[in-house]
Amino acid sequence: MSRGYKRGQSTLEYVLLVTAVIGVLIALVMNKDSAFQKGVNSTMTSGIDKMVDFSKNRFKTESTGTTTGTTTGTTTGTTTGTTTGTTTGKPM
């Protein structure tokens, strides 16, 4: 056999294998009730929940002081006013 034939056969087999794997992955993702899809969803939800909890805890501040002011607005959504006071915070 010639060397070119073997190389072509290996390339064709590789392409067929990759196509089959991609087809299986698409079939698993498209089925909403599959164990694969449920696993992906639970992993994503868990990761997102952890990021939200971290950001809530990281940027939680303690406010002390007083704030006074007046605010006037219209139904169009414009707001004008002044605020005076002090607020201090520190990450927990």
Secondary structure, 3 states (H helix, E strand, C coil): CCHHHHHHHHHHHHHHHHHHHHHHHHHHHHCCCCHHHHHHHHHHHHHHHHHHHHHHHHCCCCCECCEEEEEEECCCCCEEEEEEECCECCCC
